[in-house]
């Protein structure tokens, strides 16, 4: 089944069944994933090492948040 077919068919469900589908997917996404957590930890450690070594520059959060997109 393709994603397009799944989406199309899910829109034909009763609202309460659509909600059940959404809740099931959200619960699945909320479940911790040790592999992904480990990858993010590695990335954070890599970035911290670059910062500690003075190889990257930073900007204050206020400046970043005030930038217009």
C-alpha positions as CSV (number, residue, x, y, z in Angstrom):
1,X,0.0,0.0,0.0
2,X,1.4,3.4,-0.9
3,X,1.3,6.4,1.4
4,X,-1.1,8.2,-0.9
5,X,-3.5,5.2,-0.8
6,X,-3.2,5.0,3.0
7,X,-3.9,8.7,3.3
8,X,-6.8,8.6,0.9
9,X,-8.4,5.6,2.7
10,X,-7.9,7.1,6.1
11,X,-9.9,10.2,5.1
12,X,-12.8,7.9,4.4
13,X,-12.9,6.7,8.0
14,X,-15.3,8.0,10.6
15,X,-13.9,10.9,12.6
16,X,-13.5,8.7,15.7
17,X,-11.6,6.1,13.7
18,X,-9.4,8.8,12.2
19,X,-8.6,10.0,15.7
20,X,-7.7,6.5,16.7
21,X,-5.2,6.3,13.8
22,X,-3.7,9.6,14.7
23,X,-3.4,8.7,18.4
24,X,-1.8,5.4,17.5
25,X,0.8,7.0,15.3
26,X,1.5,9.8,17.9
27,X,2.0,7.1,20.6
28,X,4.4,5.3,18.4
29,X,6.4,8.5,17.7
30,X,6.5,9.3,21.4
31,X,8.1,5.9,22.2
32,X,11.8,6.4,22.9
33,X,14.1,5.1,20.2
34,X,17.5,4.2,21.7
35,X,19.2,4.2,18.3
36,X,18.0,7.7,17.4
37,X,18.8,8.9,21.0
38,X,22.3,7.5,20.6
39,X,22.8,9.2,17.3
40,X,21.7,12.6,18.7
41,X,24.0,12.1,21.7
42,X,26.9,11.5,19.3
43,X,26.0,14.6,17.3
44,X,25.8,16.7,20.5
45,X,29.2,15.4,21.7
46,X,30.7,16.2,18.3
47,X,29.3,19.7,18.3
48,X,30.5,20.3,21.9
49,X,34.0,19.1,21.0
50,X,34.1,21.6,18.0
51,X,32.9,24.4,20.3
52,X,35.5,23.5,23.0
53,X,38.2,23.4,20.4
54,X,37.3,26.9,19.2
55,X,36.5,25.6,15.7
56,X,32.9,27.0,15.6
57,X,31.5,30.3,16.5
58,X,28.2,30.9,18.3
59,X,25.7,33.7,18.5
60,X,23.5,34.6,21.4
61,X,20.0,33.0,21.5
62,X,18.4,36.4,21.6
63,X,20.1,37.4,18.3
64,X,19.1,34.2,16.7
65,X,15.4,34.5,17.8
66,X,15.3,38.1,16.6
67,X,16.4,37.3,13.1
68,X,13.7,37.6,10.5
69,X,13.2,34.7,8.2
